[in-house]
Amino acid sequence: MREDLKNSKAACTLAFWHRPLFTSGHHRNATEVRAFWRDLYNEHADVVLNGHAHQYERFAPQTADGLADRERWLTQFVVGTGGKNLIRFWRQQANSLVRLSKSYGVLKLELRAKSFAWEFVSEEGKVLDSGEKQCHGKPQ
């Protein structure tokens, strides 16, 4: 992953894996993936997408240590709303902006040339969270 990130010329970078580093759900924060976050942060990635927790959560831009960061940041989405069972939130984590635990749904995520956009769409077709951000890309 480090080599791929280092050699990438992409303006927008997304990484995904199962267990989230940050979650307000009942599962503990998966601190074993913090090294992935640090590598992504150091190479100016934009989005981390995770599952595992059975709810939807979006975090404000932050570092691998959970500090708010508006310049070099990663936006994390946790989407575990695909149909097994939904679980209420346990303890709100720092930088958690949106928490939904009562609706099954999907995340529609669009990576563009220099931005990304998202919509969390409920099973009934309602958009419950949406937005767009500019990607920051690597410094030249």
Order of alpha helices (4+ residues) and beta strands (2+ residues): alpha-beta-alpha-beta-beta-beta-beta-beta-beta-beta
